[in-house]
Amino acid sequence: MKSELYIARRFAFKPRSSSKPTFIVFLAVAGIALGTAALILTLSIVKGFSTQIESKLIGFSSHFQIRQAQGNLFYPLPADTLRLNNIENIDSVTPFMEKSIILQSREGENELIKPAMLKGFSRENPPAFLQKNIVDGAWFPDETLPSLHILVGKPLAESLRLSPGSRVMIISTAKGTSGKLIQAGDNIVDLLSSMELELATVSGIYETGLNEGFDDYMVIADLEAMQRFFNAEKALLSGYEVMVKDIERLNATATESVDALGYPFYGYTVFERYANLFEWLKLQRNITPLLIITITVVAVFNIISTLLVLIIEKTKEIGMLSALGLVPGKISGIFLAQAFLIALIGILVGNMLALGFSVFELHFHLITLPQKNYFIKHVPIQIELFDYLMVSCVVGLLTLVFAFIPARVAAALKPGTALLS
């Protein structure tokens, strides 16, 4: 095989005529390099996008939630938390409380009003995801304060003209059996008689990039303070947010948790709660194989056309080699070796291009995205060794398989015909 590789290298990279076959080889190498880089970047961006959105959704809530039927508030029992923590796959259990509210602020003579959901987390186990996404202000102070402190999403804060230190009116109902603002069967008199007003102070502004139903709707508070201001002595909860160790066993763990607590508890996973968003991510992933096939076909035809041009260019040399006694199998091996060398160089260059672009983009964030549509500001790239190896192997294997066609064409040339051409 050493002789085939030597002749292949001479044929591909040592021009012997004015037509400059090395330029054709350069184009083939460039085509394979660009195709390989495009494949790797496609996989890296799709995986990075899915991973970032999924981590944001899970970070904002949890792997799954456990609530009571009809969203009723309930008294927490230590035994319930113990049952959940005893389940093998459960990593953490965080109690929370939700309450539908209306926020009212004032700008000059204008009153600004927005509906929102007030959500309380335990101060002992604050969500790290929200803490690291505070863009202005700070997390709640540790000491007990006379007024309720809240975190507001950036879009909601902009709508209400709020900033850290701003005072905002919270309008809610005093009923403690549910976190809903309006109960079934309520009339206007019942609603007005149960109305409750509370002044709150904006402690900070957060921005996760999740807009509809998240940053523009969710208001965060300390759980104990929220219970104190809205339920007096009653330490009620809306449910438990649960994180698991192995996400592959998420559905089974959620079912086991609900069975452990019994009626009237029920649970749903983050994939069920935000099914529309995860279907959108699934659609992005489903397009990836089509892109991979398209780019691979282009690379394959690129190598076939290049080898055919080289065969035409080296027809006389092929006839001379045949006349010197080189068997057709050896001639085929020469052009397969050429395909191997071109593919190897193209794949290596493509890997370096993809890795260089990925590192550069992750460091400098040159490509921006409309965050309202994509939930992220910059192109997400997830660098995985498996993607690089898989693409390299697939491109190399397909190149060698389809290079067999022009290699057989070269082997079929008759010495006399080749030398006279």
C-alpha positions as CSV (number, residue, x, y, z in Angstrom):
1,M,0.0,0.0,0.0
2,K,3.0,2.3,0.4
3,S,3.5,2.5,-3.3
4,E,-0.1,3.5,-3.9
5,L,0.1,6.2,-1.2
6,Y,3.3,7.6,-2.8
7,I,1.9,7.7,-6.3
8,A,-1.5,9.1,-5.0
9,R,0.4,11.9,-3.1
10,R,2.4,12.7,-6.3
11,F,-0.8,12.7,-8.4
12,A,-2.7,14.9,-6.1
13,F,-0.1,17.4,-4.8
14,K,2.7,17.5,-7.5
15,P,1.5,19.3,-10.7
16,R,3.1,18.1,-13.8
17,S,1.2,20.1,-16.4
18,S,-0.2,23.6,-16.9
19,S,-3.7,22.6,-15.8
20,K,-2.6,22.6,-12.2
21,P,-4.4,19.7,-10.7
22,T,-3.3,20.8,-7.3
23,F,-5.8,23.7,-7.5
24,I,-8.6,21.2,-8.1
25,V,-7.4,19.2,-5.1
26,F,-7.4,22.4,-3.1
27,L,-11.0,23.0,-4.0
28,A,-11.9,19.5,-3.0
29,V,-10.1,19.8,0.3
30,A,-11.9,23.2,0.9
31,G,-15.3,21.7,0.0
32,I,-14.8,18.8,2.5
33,A,-13.5,21.1,5.2
34,L,-16.4,23.5,4.8
35,G,-18.9,20.6,4.8
36,T,-17.4,19.0,7.8
37,A,-17.3,22.3,9.7
38,A,-20.9,23.0,8.8
39,L,-22.0,19.6,10.0
40,I,-20.2,19.9,13.3
41,L,-21.5,23.5,13.9
42,T,-25.0,22.4,13.0
43,L,-24.9,19.7,15.7
44,S,-23.2,22.0,18.2
45,I,-25.7,24.8,17.8
46,V,-28.8,22.6,17.9
47,K,-27.6,20.8,21.0
48,G,-26.5,24.0,22.6
49,F,-29.8,25.7,21.9
50,S,-31.8,22.7,23.3
51,T,-29.6,22.4,26.4
52,Q,-29.8,26.1,27.2
53,I,-33.6,26.4,26.8
54,E,-34.1,23.2,28.8
55,S,-31.8,24.3,31.6
56,K,-33.6,27.6,31.8
57,L,-37.0,26.0,32.0
58,I,-35.8,23.5,34.7
59,G,-34.0,26.3,36.5
60,F,-37.1,28.5,36.6
61,S,-39.2,25.8,38.1
62,S,-37.9,22.2,38.6
63,H,-37.9,18.8,37.1
64,F,-41.4,18.2,38.4
65,Q,-44.0,19.8,40.7
66,I,-46.4,18.3,43.1
67,R,-49.6,20.2,43.9
68,Q,-53.1,19.6,45.2
69,A,-56.2,19.4,43.0
70,Q,-57.6,22.7,41.7
71,G,-54.5,24.5,42.8
72,N,-55.6,24.6,46.5
73,L,-53.2,25.7,49.2
74,F,-52.5,23.2,51.9
75,Y,-50.8,22.9,55.3
76,P,-47.3,21.2,54.9
77,L,-46.6,18.1,56.9
78,P,-43.1,17.1,57.8
79,A,-44.0,13.5,57.0
80,D,-44.8,14.5,53.4
81,T,-41.3,16.0,52.9
82,L,-39.8,12.9,54.6
83,R,-41.6,10.6,52.2
84,L,-40.4,12.5,49.2
85,N,-36.8,12.7,50.4
86,N,-36.8,8.9,51.0
87,I,-37.4,8.2,47.3
88,E,-34.1,7.1,45.8
89,N,-33.9,9.3,42.6
90,I,-35.0,12.6,44.3
91,D,-32.2,15.1,44.8
92,S,-34.0,18.0,46.5
93,V,-37.5,19.0,47.6
94,T,-38.4,22.8,47.7
95,P,-41.7,24.1,49.1
96,F,-43.3,27.0,47.3
97,M,-46.4,29.1,47.3
98,E,-48.1,30.9,44.4
99,K,-50.7,33.6,44.4
100,S,-52.3,35.4,41.5
101,I,-52.0,39.1,42.0
102,I,-52.3,42.5,40.3
103,L,-49.4,44.9,40.4
104,Q,-50.1,48.7,40.4
105,S,-47.5,51.4,40.1
106,R,-47.6,55.1,39.4
107,E,-45.6,57.2,36.9
108,G,-46.5,60.8,37.4
109,E,-50.3,61.1,37.0
110,N,-50.5,57.7,35.3
111,E,-51.4,54.4,37.0
112,L,-49.8,51.3,35.5
113,I,-51.4,48.0,36.2
114,K,-50.3,44.5,35.2
115,P,-51.5,41.0,36.2
116,A,-48.8,38.7,37.7
117,M,-48.1,35.6,39.6
118,L,-46.3,36.0,43.0
119,K,-44.2,33.0,43.8
120,G,-42.5,32.4,47.2
121,F,-39.3,30.3,47.7
122,S,-37.8,29.2,51.0
123,R,-34.9,31.4,52.0
124,E,-33.0,28.3,53.2
125,N,-32.9,26.9,49.7
126,P,-33.0,29.8,47.2
127,P,-33.0,29.0,43.5
128,A,-29.4,29.5,42.2
129,F,-30.8,30.0,38.7
130,L,-32.7,33.2,39.6
131,Q,-29.9,34.5,41.8
132,K,-27.3,34.4,39.0
133,N,-29.8,36.1,36.6
134,I,-30.3,39.2,38.7
135,V,-29.3,42.1,36.5
136,D,-30.1,45.0,38.9
137,G,-30.4,45.2,42.6
138,A,-29.9,42.1,44.9
139,W,-31.5,39.0,46.4
140,F,-33.6,39.4,49.5
141,P,-31.8,40.5,52.7
142,D,-31.5,37.9,55.4
143,E,-33.2,39.8,58.2
144,T,-36.9,40.0,58.6
145,L,-38.3,43.2,57.1
146,P,-41.5,45.2,57.9
147,S,-42.4,45.2,54.2
148,L,-42.6,42.5,51.5
149,H,-39.6,42.5,49.2
150,I,-39.9,41.1,45.7
151,L,-37.9,40.3,42.5
152,V,-39.5,41.4,39.3
153,G,-38.7,40.3,35.7
154,K,-37.1,42.9,33.5
155,P,-40.0,43.1,30.9
156,L,-42.5,43.5,33.8
157,A,-40.3,46.0,35.5
158,E,-40.1,48.0,32.3
159,S,-43.9,47.9,31.8
160,L,-44.5,49.2,35.3
161,R,-41.5,51.6,35.3
162,L,-39.9,49.8,38.3
163,S,-36.3,49.8,39.6
164,P,-34.6,48.5,42.8
165,G,-36.1,50.4,45.7
166,S,-39.4,51.2,43.9
167,R,-42.7,50.7,45.8
168,V,-45.5,48.8,44.2
169,M,-49.0,48.0,45.2
170,I,-50.0,44.3,45.3
171,I,-53.7,43.6,44.9
172,S,-54.9,40.2,45.9
173,T,-57.7,38.3,47.7
174,A,-57.7,37.4,51.3
175,K,-59.0,34.0,50.8
176,G,-56.5,31.4,52.0
177,T,-57.8,28.1,50.4
178,S,-56.5,28.9,46.9
179,G,-53.9,31.0,45.2
180,K,-56.4,32.1,42.6
181,L,-57.5,35.7,42.3
182,I,-61.1,34.9,41.4
183,Q,-62.9,31.9,42.7
184,A,-65.6,30.0,40.9
185,G,-69.0,31.4,41.8
186,D,-67.6,34.8,43.1
187,N,-69.7,37.9,42.3
188,I,-68.4,41.4,42.3
189,V,-69.5,42.0,45.9
190,D,-67.5,38.9,47.1
191,L,-64.5,40.0,45.1
192,L,-64.5,43.5,46.5
193,S,-65.1,42.4,50.1
194,S,-62.2,40.0,50.0
195,M,-59.8,42.4,48.2
196,E,-56.5,42.9,50.0
197,L,-53.8,45.5,49.3
198,E,-50.2,45.3,50.3
199,L,-47.2,47.5,49.6
200,A,-44.1,45.8,48.4
201,T,-40.5,47.0,47.8
202,V,-38.6,45.9,44.6
203,S,-35.4,44.3,45.8
204,G,-34.0,43.4,42.4
205,I,-34.7,42.9,38.7
206,Y,-34.0,39.5,37.1
207,E,-33.7,38.6,33.4
208,T,-33.6,34.9,32.3
209,G,-34.5,35.5,28.7
210,L,-37.8,33.5,29.0
211,N,-40.4,36.2,28.3
212,E,-44.0,35.0,27.9
213,G,-45.2,33.6,31.2
214,F,-41.9,34.0,32.9
215,D,-40.0,37.3,33.1
216,D,-43.1,39.3,32.1
217,Y,-45.4,37.6,34.6
218,M,-43.6,35.9,37.5
219,V,-42.8,37.9,40.7
220,I,-40.5,36.2,43.2
221,A,-40.7,36.7,47.0
222,D,-39.4,35.0,50.2
223,L,-41.8,32.2,51.2
224,E,-41.9,33.0,54.9
225,A,-42.5,36.7,54.2
226,M,-45.2,35.9,51.7
227,Q,-47.0,33.5,54.1
228,R,-46.7,36.1,56.9
229,F,-48.2,38.9,54.8
230,F,-51.0,37.0,53.0
231,N,-51.9,34.1,55.4
232,A,-51.3,35.5,58.8
233,E,-50.5,32.5,61.1
234,K,-51.3,30.0,58.4
235,A,-48.1,28.6,56.8
236,L,-49.8,27.4,53.6
237,L,-48.1,26.0,50.5
238,S,-49.0,25.6,46.8
239,G,-46.8,22.6,46.4
240,Y,-43.3,21.1,46.2
241,E,-40.7,21.6,43.4
242,V,-38.6,18.5,43.1
243,M,-35.2,18.0,41.4
244,V,-34.1,14.5,40.5
245,K,-30.6,12.9,40.1
246,D,-31.3,10.9,36.9
247,I,-33.6,12.7,34.5
248,E,-34.0,9.5,32.4
249,R,-36.2,8.2,35.3
250,L,-38.1,11.4,35.7
251,N,-41.6,10.1,34.8
252,A,-41.2,7.1,37.0
253,T,-40.0,9.2,39.9
254,A,-42.9,11.7,39.5
255,T,-45.4,8.8,39.6
256,E,-43.7,7.3,42.6
257,S,-43.8,10.6,44.5
258,V,-47.5,11.2,43.9
259,D,-48.3,7.6,45.0
260,A,-46.2,8.2,48.2
261,L,-48.3,11.3,49.1
262,G,-51.6,10.0,47.9
263,Y,-54.9,11.8,47.1
264,P,-55.4,14.8,46.5
265,F,-51.8,15.3,45.3
266,Y,-50.9,15.1,41.7
267,G,-47.7,15.9,39.8
268,Y,-46.5,16.9,36.4
269,T,-43.0,17.1,34.9
270,V,-41.4,20.2,33.3
271,F,-41.8,18.4,29.9
272,E,-45.5,18.2,30.4
273,R,-45.9,21.7,31.8
274,Y,-44.1,23.3,28.9
275,A,-44.9,20.8,26.2
276,N,-45.3,23.4,23.5
277,L,-41.7,24.7,24.1
278,F,-40.2,21.3,24.1
279,E,-42.1,20.3,20.9
280,W,-40.5,23.4,19.4
281,L,-37.1,22.2,20.4
282,K,-37.9,18.8,19.1
283,L,-38.7,20.3,15.7
284,Q,-35.3,22.0,15.7
285,R,-33.6,18.7,16.3
286,N,-35.7,16.9,13.6
287,I,-34.4,19.3,10.9
288,T,-30.8,18.4,11.8
289,P,-30.7,15.0,10.0
290,L,-32.0,16.7,6.8
291,L,-29.2,19.3,7.0
292,I,-26.6,16.6,7.6
293,I,-27.7,14.5,4.6
294,T,-27.7,17.6,2.4
295,I,-24.2,18.7,3.3
296,T,-22.9,15.1,3.1
297,V,-24.3,14.6,-0.4
298,V,-22.6,17.8,-1.5
299,A,-19.2,16.6,0.0
300,V,-19.6,13.2,-1.7
301,F,-20.3,14.6,-5.1
302,N,-17.4,17.0,-4.6
303,I,-14.9,14.2,-4.1
304,I,-16.3,12.1,-7.0
305,S,-16.1,15.1,-9.4
306,T,-12.6,15.9,-8.2
307,L,-11.3,12.3,-8.7
308,L,-12.9,12.2,-12.2
309,V,-11.1,15.4,-13.1
310,L,-7.8,13.9,-11.8
311,I,-8.4,10.8,-13.8
312,I,-8.8,12.8,-17.0
313,E,-5.7,14.9,-16.1
314,K,-3.6,11.8,-15.4
315,T,-4.9,9.5,-18.2
316,K,-1.5,9.2,-19.8
317,E,0.2,8.5,-16.4
318,I,-2.4,5.8,-15.8
319,G,-1.7,4.2,-19.2
320,M,2.0,4.3,-18.4
321,L,1.5,2.6,-15.1
322,S,-0.6,-0.1,-16.7
323,A,2.0,-0.6,-19.4
324,L,4.6,-1.1,-16.7
325,G,2.6,-3.9,-15.2
326,L,0.5,-2.2,-12.5
327,V,-2.6,-4.3,-12.1
328,P,-6.1,-2.6,-12.2
329,G,-6.5,-3.3,-8.4
330,K,-3.4,-1.2,-7.7
331,I,-4.6,1.6,-9.9
332,S,-7.9,1.6,-8.1
333,G,-5.9,1.7,-4.8
334,I,-4.0,4.8,-6.0
335,F,-7.3,6.8,-6.5
336,L,-8.8,5.5,-3.3
337,A,-5.6,6.6,-1.5
338,Q,-6.0,10.0,-3.2
339,A,-9.6,10.2,-1.9
340,F,-8.3,9.2,1.6
341,L,-5.6,11.9,1.6
342,I,-8.0,14.6,0.4
343,A,-10.7,13.5,2.9
344,L,-8.2,13.3,5.7
345,I,-6.8,16.8,5.1
346,G,-10.4,18.2,4.6
347,I,-11.7,16.6,7.7
348,L,-8.8,17.9,9.9
349,V,-9.2,21.4,8.5
350,G,-12.9,21.2,9.0
351,N,-12.5,20.2,12.6
352,M,-10.1,23.0,13.3
353,L,-12.5,25.5,11.6
354,A,-15.4,24.3,13.6
355,L,-13.5,24.3,16.9
356,G,-12.0,27.7,16.2
357,F,-15.3,29.3,15.4
358,S,-17.0,27.7,18.4
359,V,-14.3,28.9,20.9
360,F,-14.3,32.3,19.2
361,E,-18.1,32.7,19.4
362,L,-18.3,31.4,23.0
363,H,-15.7,34.0,24.0
364,F,-16.7,37.1,22.1
365,H,-20.5,36.4,21.3
366,L,-20.4,38.1,17.9
367,I,-23.6,36.6,16.6
368,T,-26.7,37.9,18.5
369,L,-30.3,36.7,18.4
370,P,-33.6,38.4,19.2
371,Q,-34.1,37.3,22.8
372,K,-37.9,37.7,22.7
373,N,-38.1,35.1,20.0
374,Y,-35.3,32.7,20.9
375,F,-35.1,33.2,24.7
376,I,-31.3,33.7,24.4
377,K,-29.1,36.6,23.4
378,H,-26.3,34.8,21.6
379,V,-25.8,31.7,19.5
380,P,-25.5,28.8,21.9
381,I,-22.7,26.3,21.0
382,Q,-22.1,23.0,22.8
383,I,-18.7,21.5,22.1
384,E,-18.8,17.7,22.3
385,L,-16.0,15.4,21.3
386,F,-18.5,12.8,20.2
387,D,-19.9,15.1,17.5
388,Y,-16.5,15.8,16.1
389,L,-15.6,12.1,16.0
390,M,-19.0,11.1,14.5
391,V,-19.0,13.7,11.7
392,S,-15.3,12.9,10.9
393,C,-16.0,9.2,10.6
394,V,-19.2,9.6,8.6
395,V,-17.6,12.0,6.1
396,G,-14.5,9.9,5.8
397,L,-16.4,6.6,5.3
398,L,-18.8,8.1,2.7
399,T,-15.9,9.7,0.8
400,L,-14.1,6.3,0.5
401,V,-17.3,4.4,-0.4
402,F,-18.2,6.8,-3.2
403,A,-14.6,7.2,-4.3
404,F,-14.8,3.6,-5.5
405,I,-16.7,4.7,-8.6
406,P,-14.0,6.9,-10.1
407,A,-11.4,4.5,-8.9
408,R,-13.0,1.7,-11.0
409,V,-13.2,4.1,-13.9
410,A,-9.4,4.6,-13.7
411,A,-8.7,0.9,-13.4
412,A,-10.8,0.1,-16.5
413,L,-8.7,2.3,-18.7
414,K,-6.8,0.3,-21.4
415,P,-3.0,1.1,-21.6
416,G,-3.1,1.7,-25.4
417,T,-6.1,4.0,-25.2
418,A,-4.7,5.9,-22.3
419,L,-1.3,6.5,-23.8
420,L,-2.8,7.7,-27.1
421,S,-5.2,10.1,-25.5
